[in-house]
Amino acid sequence: MRFTHENQGTCSTHVDFEIDDEGIIRDVQFYGGCHGNLQGIATLVRGMKASEVADKLQNIRCGYKNTSCPDQLARALREALAAM
């Protein structure tokens, strides 16, 4: 299934991603933010279980912000898994 998450509190505006029926991340695309870093995160998580990625990325902060792009992805993945 394909999902879109509107990010809050980050430089990236949103993230689009696809999770297959087995809970594996098949595609991730961030919009805005630090392109190289976010492209790296997207590449690293592709093929991984969404639940494992969410566990690893949750609560990461960017500077003095209460969240980060990886944390927003973790939140988005949890929401998507709950909806599947």
C-alpha positions in Angstrom: 0.0 0.0 0.0 1.1 3.5 -0.7 1.0 6.2 2.0 1.7 9.9 2.3 2.5 11.6 5.6 2.5 15.4 6.1 5.6 16.0 8.3 5.4 18.4 11.2 8.3 20.3 12.7 10.8 19.4 10.1 12.3 21.0 7.0 10.9 18.2 4.8 7.2 18.8 4.1 6.1 15.2 3.6 7.1 11.7 2.9 5.6 9.2 0.5 6.3 5.5 1.0 5.1 2.0 0.1 4.7 -1.0 2.4 3.9 -4.4 1.0 1.6 -7.0 2.5 4.4 -8.5 4.6 5.3 -5.1 6.2 8.4 -4.5 4.1 9.2 -1.0 2.9 9.4 -1.0 -0.9 9.8 2.8 -1.6 10.4 6.0 0.4 10.6 9.6 -1.0 11.0 12.7 1.2 10.1 16.1 -0.2 12.1 19.1 1.0 14.7 18.9 3.7 18.4 17.8 3.4 18.2 15.9 0.1 21.4 13.9 0.4 20.7 12.7 4.0 17.1 11.9 3.3 18.0 10.1 0.1 20.5 8.0 2.2 17.8 7.2 4.8 15.4 6.2 2.1 18.0 3.9 0.5 18.9 2.3 3.8 15.4 1.5 4.9 14.2 0.0 1.6 13.7 -3.7 2.0 13.5 -3.5 5.8 10.5 -4.4 8.0 8.6 -1.2 8.6 8.2 -2.0 12.3 11.9 -2.4 12.8 12.6 0.9 11.0 10.1 2.6 13.2 11.7 1.2 16.3 15.2 2.4 15.3 14.2 5.9 14.1 11.7 6.9 16.7 12.5 9.9 19.0 15.6 11.0 17.0 15.8 14.8 17.3 17.2 17.4 14.9 19.1 20.1 16.8 16.7 21.7 19.4 13.6 20.4 17.6 11.4 17.8 19.3 11.4 15.7 16.1 13.4 15.0 12.9 12.8 13.6 9.5 13.7 10.1 10.6 11.3 10.5 13.6 8.6 11.7 11.3 9.1 8.6 9.1 8.9 6.4 12.2 5.6 8.0 13.1 4.3 7.7 9.6 5.2 4.0 9.5 3.4 3.3 12.7 0.3 5.0 11.4 0.4 3.1 8.2 0.9 -0.3 9.9 -2.0 0.4 12.2 -4.2 1.2 9.1 -3.2 -2.0 7.2 
